Amino acid sequence: MSGNIRLLSDTLAAAKAEGRSALIAYLPAGFPTVDGGIAAVKAVLEGGADIVEVGLPHSDPVLDGPVIQTADDIALRGGVRIADVLRTVREAHEATGKPVLVMTYWNPIDRYGVERFTAELAEAGGAGCILPDLPVQESALWREHAEKHGLATVFVVAPSSRDERLAEITAVGSGFVYAASLMGVTGTRESVGTQAQDLVRRTRATTDLPVCVGLGVSHRAQAAEVAGFADGVIVGSAFVKRMLDAGDEAAALEAVRELAGELAEGVRGIA
């Protein structure tokens, strides 16, 4: 079965045709439980997110700040497995028809088996993977299997990336480019910063792929700001924090659905 890279590309193109950025949400699988995590992913998609990234919880996340680390720890202590991540992808996609990617560090895929993981992700209806710690020069095996199964390979670029390095990364990526708005880990911030706009400009000079910005966006005004120069606005920690702060699961679902609606208005330029 082929994955949904085409659905991902079509969704980003449709947002561009509407004169806006796409809203991309992130939530880890298995948080607060496997079933609760599936419900939360559905809620953000129903609330207004165009695309969702399902995080594969990891014990040593190099990109994730304390909020997502807390959620990952809850998921891992709850016994989440790769099968649960794939189930989350399947049920969220089947319920909404929207693109669902997995964001994961390389070690779990390497141990699970690249061919097995890509085949099962495609079978679940996945659109691809974001791989923040897989070096481009070591990615050939992954890209071979991802392409065979119709999955996007999304690489992360940072403000420290030189123009030559940007060109190397974007030449082999697919789906979109994940532009980290600043140096550091994920988390909500008061300002996204001017580095993000410059990084988008430099990345676009190397590729026709959409460039989507993450790290730091937490509310409607920031989403609107980033939407002014990026093809997609990626929000993760703000969703997780809403869930952590909620009193119970019902309140958590309502909180993330409401935030998705607010951010969806932001990327559409609605004050």
ChimeraX attribute file (.defattr): number of C-alpha atoms within 10 A of each C-alpha:
attribute: neighborCount
match mode: 1-to-1
recipient: residues
	/A:1	13
	/A:2	20
	/A:3	26
	/A:4	26
	/A:5	27
	/A:6	16
	/A:7	18
	/A:8	24
	/A:9	18
	/A:10	14
	/A:11	17
	/A:12	27
	/A:13	17
	/A:14	14
	/A:15	18
	/A:16	15
	/A:17	10
	/A:18	10
	/A:19	14
	/A:20	23
	/A:21	31
	/A:22	28
	/A:23	28
	/A:24	27
	/A:25	27
	/A:26	26
	/A:27	29
	/A:28	29
	/A:29	33
	/A:30	30
	/A:31	27
	/A:32	22
	/A:33	19
	/A:34	21
	/A:35	14
	/A:36	18
	/A:37	24
	/A:38	25
	/A:39	19
	/A:40	30
	/A:41	30
	/A:42	25
	/A:43	22
	/A:44	27
	/A:45	27
	/A:46	18
	/A:47	21
	/A:48	21
	/A:49	26
	/A:50	24
	/A:51	26
	/A:52	28
	/A:53	27
	/A:54	29
	/A:55	24
	/A:56	24
	/A:57	28
	/A:58	19
	/A:59	9
	/A:60	11
	/A:61	17
	/A:62	14
	/A:63	17
	/A:64	19
	/A:65	16
	/A:66	13
	/A:67	18
	/A:68	27
	/A:69	22
	/A:70	16
	/A:71	23
	/A:72	27
	/A:73	18
	/A:74	17
	/A:75	23
	/A:76	19
	/A:77	11
	/A:78	14
	/A:79	12
	/A:80	19
	/A:81	17
	/A:82	16
	/A:83	12
	/A:84	19
	/A:85	23
	/A:86	24
	/A:87	20
	/A:88	30
	/A:89	29
	/A:90	19
	/A:91	18
	/A:92	28
	/A:93	24
	/A:94	15
	/A:95	11
	/A:96	15
	/A:97	13
	/A:98	23
	/A:99	29
	/A:100	35
	/A:101	29
	/A:102	26
	/A:103	21
	/A:104	22
	/A:105	22
	/A:106	18
	/A:107	12
	/A:108	16
	/A:109	17
	/A:110	12
	/A:111	9
	/A:112	11
	/A:113	12
	/A:114	19
	/A:115	18
	/A:116	11
	/A:117	21
	/A:118	27
	/A:119	20
	/A:120	18
	/A:121	31
	/A:122	24
	/A:123	17
	/A:124	24
	/A:125	28
	/A:126	34
	/A:127	32
	/A:128	29
	/A:129	26
	/A:130	25
	/A:131	19
	/A:132	18
	/A:133	15
	/A:134	16
	/A:135	13
	/A:136	19
	/A:137	9
	/A:138	9
	/A:139	15
	/A:140	12
	/A:141	10
	/A:142	21
	/A:143	20
	/A:144	13
	/A:145	17
	/A:146	27
	/A:147	17
	/A:148	16
	/A:149	24
	/A:150	22
	/A:151	28
	/A:152	25
	/A:153	23
	/A:154	23
	/A:155	23
	/A:156	24
	/A:157	24
	/A:158	19
	/A:159	19
	/A:160	13
	/A:161	15
	/A:162	14
	/A:163	14
	/A:164	9
	/A:165	15
	/A:166	23
	/A:167	17
	/A:168	14
	/A:169	23
	/A:170	23
	/A:171	14
	/A:172	15
	/A:173	21
	/A:174	22
	/A:175	24
	/A:176	24
	/A:177	28
	/A:178	26
	/A:179	25
	/A:180	25
	/A:181	26
	/A:182	21
	/A:183	12
	/A:184	13
	/A:185	16
	/A:186	25
	/A:187	22
	/A:188	20
	/A:189	15
	/A:190	10
	/A:191	11
	/A:192	21
	/A:193	13
	/A:194	11
	/A:195	16
	/A:196	23
	/A:197	20
	/A:198	14
	/A:199	26
	/A:200	25
	/A:201	14
	/A:202	17
	/A:203	28
	/A:204	18
	/A:205	12
	/A:206	17
	/A:207	17
	/A:208	12
	/A:209	18
	/A:210	23
	/A:211	25
	/A:212	27
	/A:213	31
	/A:214	25
	/A:215	27
	/A:216	25
	/A:217	28
	/A:218	23
	/A:219	18
	/A:220	21
	/A:221	18
	/A:222	20
	/A:223	29
	/A:224	23
	/A:225	18
	/A:226	26
	/A:227	23
	/A:228	17
	/A:229	19
	/A:230	25
	/A:231	25
	/A:232	30
	/A:233	31
	/A:234	26
	/A:235	29
	/A:236	27
	/A:237	27
	/A:238	25
	/A:239	26
	/A:240	26
	/A:241	20
	/A:242	18
	/A:243	24
	/A:244	18
	/A:245	11
	/A:246	16
	/A:247	10
	/A:248	10
	/A:249	17
	/A:250	13
	/A:251	14
	/A:252	24
	/A:253	24
	/A:254	18
	/A:255	23
	/A:256	26
	/A:257	22
	/A:258	19
	/A:259	22
	/A:260	28
	/A:261	18
	/A:262	19
	/A:263	28
	/A:264	25
	/A:265	18
	/A:266	24
	/A:267	28
	/A:268	20
	/A:269	18
	/A:270	12
	/A:271	10
